[in-house]
């Protein structure tokens, strides 16, 4: 079925062309790994997976359920023909108004004439569903009366759904909202069709010079995290202005009106010696535009630690589109002989004004060796310089979740037809579940959120390796898990919550091996241990 789903949209399409004052140029195409094009020979899986029944924010079915393929696994000839069979073209009417974000696929496994298994999101099942995000549509909005078409094939052992188009029944021709890259020849029957063809021609000309950059779905979600970029911009501005107020000129986008106009400061610098800039280093993992944002804040020399050439070229194009003077943004790994020793001085006689570290993994855990990296970073800061974030608070709560129990360990012998496999399988269970969405996790909150731990990257003497936390019980029940998340403080006034709706981070939870009965009004004591970036949470009894 075709679905409208904000969570899928967040992880596969960049929703804004302006990020904290940085414009994304039209010749830069940021693309999800799930993109499936018929004219490429990609070996990556052309889909992602989601537990649609628990996707944050839910989803809206835009079509009725429809069959896309039928395979008889007892028919060898049919199986062999799948690799050479031409794609099937499928058309389905839209029944609800919304945004076309993806085609969601599940399977009906017919065991025999009487027994079957379904992986449908409406079933209580262990399976996730396959998600094929929609790409390259001129307009993702659909309404009843529209028709969504697609091509389905299985030529390379992957089920591929591509050439997703939307057409309106108001027009006889399939024009208007089709994928710009995958339109065929258009029969020009009237003036509207001619205009559409000219528009597509212009788009094709633009596409010829575009840079495609494949980003992980978490990196796309990060670009869609507006509070993240706005927060870093405000925090960096405060630090830089406190270090050298005279160097914090107006944002470069207000000084440089076009490619031929240079900043007034740049014109003065051509006549006299250039003042020493403030140095900013971003060593966060993956694709990040924070160095470009830093470069808009005055006489700043930002360094990016991205590794992939594709990412570097994309950042260069974004810098150019935002009228950055050439060589403003530099890539730090080009200046470092040993990539394992990224944290070094910008120059032999210079220090950093700001160092940006990745503290929390997308999975919801603390990054490994983060405190060691912070210790090195503190030695590389100029007086008044800062590490971002400056400190992190870890929060948690008590919860009852049958879902986490069942997904974390085999429960008894009833569901395994009397076979006692639990002792063996459960030997390999992990105490912490990661990549959770607490907003959609089926659970009952037995307490209010409490602060569990503080990690201070700027003032390490405030850190403790262990502490005990008293947690009042606000609802009776079976304590089965302790979900946790973080608030990252860029300074005392600007912070980011990894459990917020806009967050690109997931959350995690400690799952108890044995549930504990708790009663309202009681108080439970948690023992929190932090050692070498690993956190353990146990209940004191």
N, C-alpha and C positions, 0 to 999 in steps of 0.2 A: 504494500500500500504506500501511497505518497503521504508524507507527513509534514506538518508544520511543527518545528521543535527548536526552541531558542538555544538549548544546550548543544545540539548538533551544529547549529549555525555559528555559535560562539567558537567552536573548535575547528571549523573548516572554512570560514569566510571572514576576512577582516571587514568589520562593519563600518569603520570610520576612515575617512581619508585625511583626517587631521588628528594627530596625537600630540597633545601638549604643545601645540603651535608648530609641529613638524608636519608638513604636507607630504603625503605619499603620491609620487608622480604616476601618471596614467600609463607610462611605459614600463612600470614595475608590476609584475603579476606575482603575488604571493599565493602559493598553491599548496594545498594539503597533499600528503602522500597518498591519500585515497583517490586522488584524481585519476580517472581512467579514460585514456584517449585511444580511439581506434587506430590512429596513425602512428602509434609508438609500440615498441616491443618491450614494455616494462615487465619485470619479473616480480615486482612488489605486489602484495595483495591489493586489489583494487577496491577495497572496502575496509570499514572499521567495524567494531561490534559494540553493542550497547545492550544493557538490560533495560529494555524500553519501559517495563512496568515500574522501574525505579529511577528513570532518568529525571534529574532535577528540573522542576518546572513542568514536568509532564509533556504531553504531545497532543496534537490534534490530527486525526485522520482526515485527509483531504479527499480520499477516494474510498470506495468500497474495496474489500480484499479481492485480489485478482490473481489468476494463475500465470506464472511466467515461464515455467518449464515443467515437463513431465518426463521422468527417466525410469526405464525398466532395467534394474540392475541384473536381471536374469536374461536379458537380451544382449548378447555379446556384440552382435552386429550394430545395434543401436548405440552402444557405448563407444565403439570404435568410430562411428560416424560423427560423434560430437565434436571431435577435433577439426573436422573439415566442413562441418555444416555452416552455412551462411547464417548471419545473425537474424533472429526473429524480430519482426517489428510489432510492437504492442501499443495499442492506444486505449486509454482509460478516461472516462469522464470525471471531471472534478465535481464533487458534491457539496463541498463546504469552502467558504472563503477563507483565505489565509496566505501564508508565505510558503512556497515550495522549497523545503530544505533538503529533503532526501527521499529515497525509495528504501523502505524497510522490508527485508526479506526474511521469511522463516520457512520451515519445512513441515510437511505432513509425511511421516514415514509409515508407509503401509506395510506392516509385518506379514499379514495375510489378509484373507477376505473379512476377518472379524476383528483383528487387533491392529491398532495404529498408535503412533506417538506423534505429538505435535510440539513444535518449538515456538508456538505462537506467544506473543507477549501477554495474551489474556489467560494463558495456562500457567499453573504452578509448576515450573520446570527449572532444571539446572542450566539450561542453555541460554545463551544470549542470542540476540538477533543480529543479522548482517545489515549494515547501514551503508548505502551508496549515496554520498552527498551530491547534491545538484550543483553544477558549475556552469559558468559561461552563459548564463541567461541574462538577457538585457533587462528583464523585469521578472522578479521572483514572485510577485503577487499574482494570485489566481483567484477565480471565483466560479460559482456554478455556471455551467455553460461552456467553460474552457475544457480543453482536452489535453492530457499529458501523454506524450508519446515517448518511446524509448526503444533501443535495440538491445537484445539479450543474446549473449553467445557464451560458449564454453570451449573456445578454441585452444586455450593454453592451460588447461586443467583448473582454471579459475572461472567461476561464474562472474561474468562481466555484464554490467548494465551501463550503457553509454548512450551518447546522442540524445540525452534527455531534453525534450523540447516542450513548449507550451503553445498551443494555438487556440484561438477563439473561434467558436462556431459562427460568430458574426461575420467572419470573412471566409470566403471560399478557398483562398489560398493559405498555405501554412507559412505565414509571415508574421512579423511583429515582434514576437517574443522568443524567437528561436535562438539556439546557441550560435554565436557569431562565427565560430570556427567550423561548425559542422553542417552549415546550410548547403544544400545542393543548388542546382540551377533553378532560378525562379522564373516562372512564366509571367511576363509583364502584361497583365490584362487590363490594368487601369492605373490611374495616376498614383494612388496610394501604394501600389506594388512597386512602382518606379522609385518613389521616395524611399521606400524601405530598402530597395536594392542599392541605391546610392549611399544610404547610411551604412549598410553592411560593407560596401566597398571601402568607405572611409575607415571603418573599424579594422578591416583586413590590412589596410596600409599601416595603421598604427601598430597592429599586432606584429608586422614584419620586423619592427625595431624594438620590440619589447624584451625585457629581461625577466625570465621565469625563475623564481626562487622557491624551492620546495622547503617548507617548514614543517616541523613536527606539529601535531595538533595542539600540544601544550604551548608551543611557541606562538601559534595563531591565537590561542586563548589569552596569552600574555599581552599580545598587541591589542586585544579587545578589552583589556583591563584598564579602563580610563583612569580610575582613582590611583592606580599604581604609577602611571606616568605623570599625572598631575602632582601627586605627592612628592615624587622624586624631584620634579622641577622646582617646587617650592622649597624643599629642604636644601637642594644644592644652591639655590639663589641665596638663601640665608647664610650658608657657610661661606660662600665666595664673597659676599658683600661684607661679611665681618672680617675677612682676611685682607681685602683690598678694595674698599668702597669705590675708589677712583677707577678701578679696572672693570667694575660692573656696569658697563655701558648698557644702553637700551638693547632690547632683543634684536638680533641681527636681521630678523625678517622685517623690522620696521625701518632699519637703516638701509638695507639693500633692496631696492625696488625691482631690479631686474639684473640679468646676467652682465650687462654692460656698466652697471653702476656699482661702485665700490664704496665701502664704509668711509665716513669722514675720517675716522681714526686711522684707517689704512692709508689714506692720502697723506696725512700728517706723518705717518711712520716712514713713508718713502723719502721724506726730507730729513728725518732725524733718526737716531737709533731707536729700534723697536723695543718697547718695555718688555720685561720678562713676563711670560704668561703664568697663569695658575694651572697646575697640572692635575688632571682627573683621570683615574684609571678604573675601567669597568672590567672586572674579572668574573662576572656572573656567567654561568654556562649558557650556551646556545645563542640564538639570535637576539640582539638587544639594540634598541635605538637610544638608550640612555646617553651614550657618548655624544650623539648628535644633539640631543636636548641640552647637554652641558655646553656644547659649542655655541649655543645661541645666547649664552648668559654673559658675554663680554669677552675679555682677553683671556680666553681659556684654551689650553691645549689638551683636547680629550684623546684618550687612547682606548681602543676596543680590543678585546682579547678573542674575538671570533676566529675560528680555525678554518672554516670552509671557504674556498675561493668564491663560491657562488654567493655566500653571505657577504663577503667583503665587497664584491662587485655591486651587490644590491645596496649596501650602505653607502658606497661611493655615489651611486646614482641618486639616492635620496638626498645626500649632501649637496650634490650639484643642483638638484631641483629646488633646494631651499637656499640657493645662492651663497653657499659657503665658499670662502676663498680657498683656492686649491691648497692642499696639504694641511688643511685645518684638522681633519680627522686622520689619525694614524692607527695602524694596526700593530699592537704591542709585540706580538709574537715574531714579527719581522726584525725586532730589535733585541730579541732575547736569544742567546746562543743555546741555552738549555731550557727547553719548554717545560721541564719539571720544576724549574725555579722561576716561575712567572713573577713572583713578588720581588721586585728590585727597584732601585732608584730610577727616576726618569732620566737623569743624567748624573754623572759622578758627583756633581756639586749641588744637586737639586733634590727636593723632596716633594711628595704628593700632597695636594690640598684635600683631595677626596679619593678614597678607595671604596669601590662598590663590591661587596662580596655576596655570593649566593649562600644563604644560611639554611633555607628550607628547600628540600627536594619537592618536585611536583607530587610525589607520592604521599607527602604529609610527614616525612621523617626529617630529622636534623641532618644536614650535610656532614659527611665524614671529614674529620680533621679540621672542622671549622674554627675551633678555638686556637689550634696551632697556627692557622692562617691569619687569624686576628692578631695573635702575638707578634708575628712577623710584620704585619701591616702597621701596627702601632709604632714600630721602629722606623717606618718609612714615611711617616706623616710630618709635615712641617708644623711648627707651633700653631695651634688653633685648627689644624686639619682634623678631619673626621672620617671614621669608617661608617659606611651605610650598610645595614642598619646599625644604630649605635647599641641597641640592646633588644632582646626578644623576650616576651613573656609567653609562657606555655600555659594554656588553660585546659581544663578537663571537667567532666561531669560523670556521675554514676548513671548507668542506664541498664534497662532490661531489654534484651533483644534476642528473641528466639531465632531470628534470621541469622545473626552472627554465630550463634551456637551451632546451627545446622550446617553453615558453610565453613566452619572452622574445624569440625571434627565429626567422624562417623558416630551416629547416635544409636547404640544398641544393635540388636540383630533383626528387628522386625522388618526394616527396610532393605535388608540384604538377604531376605528369604531364609533366615535362620543361620546364615553363615557368620561366624564370629571373627570378622576381619578387623573390627575396631581397634584392638590392641596393637596390631601391626601398623595399620594406616595412620593411626593417631600418634604413633611414635615420631612421625615426620611433620606434625603440625607446628606452626609458628605461633608464638605468643602474641604477635602484633599483626593486625590486619591493616593493609595500606590501600590507598586509592579509593577511599570511601567518600560518599556524598552524604554527610550527616543530615542535610535538609530533606533527603528522600529515603533515608534508611528507616525501615520499620522498627521502631523502638519506643520505649516509655522512659521519660526522664525521671529519675529518682532523686535528683538533687539539682541545685542551681549550679552554673559554671563557677569554678574556683580556680585561683592561680596555683599552678603546680610547681613552676620553676622559672627562674630568671637567668638568662644568658646575657651577660654584659660584655660586649666586644671592645668597648672603650675603657671601662674601669673594671678589670678582672677581679679585683679584691672584693667586689660585691657578689661574686659568684660563690655558690656552695655546691659541693659534690653530692650532698644528700640532705634531705629535709623531710619532716613529717607534716602532713597537711590534714587538719580536721575538717570533715565534710558533713554538714547537717543533712539528715534525710528529710526530704519534703514529700515523699510519696512511698507507701509501702509496696514491696514487690521483691522479685528475685534479681539480685545484682549479678549480671552476666558479663558486662563489659564496661570499660572506661574509655570513651572516645576523647580525643584531645586535638587541639589546634593551637595556633599561635597568633600573637599580635606583634608585628615587627615595627619598632619605633625608630624612625629616621631621626627624630629628635623628640623632645618631651611633648610636643604639640601635634606632630604629624606621624600617624601610624597606619599600618595596613593590617587588615584582618584576613587571615587565610581561610576563614569559614564564611566570608561574605558572599553574596550572590554574584558579585563581579569578579571574585577571586579566580585565578587560574590554577590555584593549588587545590589538591584534594586533602582529605583529613584521614586520620588513622585512629585505631582503637586497640587497647589491650583487652584480649578476651580471656576471661577467667576459666581455668580448667574445671573448677567446681563452683557452681552458682552459690551465692550467699543470700539468705533471707534477711531483709532489712525492714524495719518498721518506722513509720513517720515519727519524728521527734527524737530518734536516736542520732548518734554521731559516730561516723566511721573515720578511722585514721588510715591515711594512705602514706606509704613510705616511697619516696621518689628518689631514685639514684641516677646520677649523671656521671658517666665515665667514658672518655674518648668518643664523644659525640653519640654515644648510645644511652638511651633513657630506659629505665625499668620502673614500673609502677606495681607495687604489691599492696595488698590489704593486710593491715596488722590486726590480728585477732587475739 
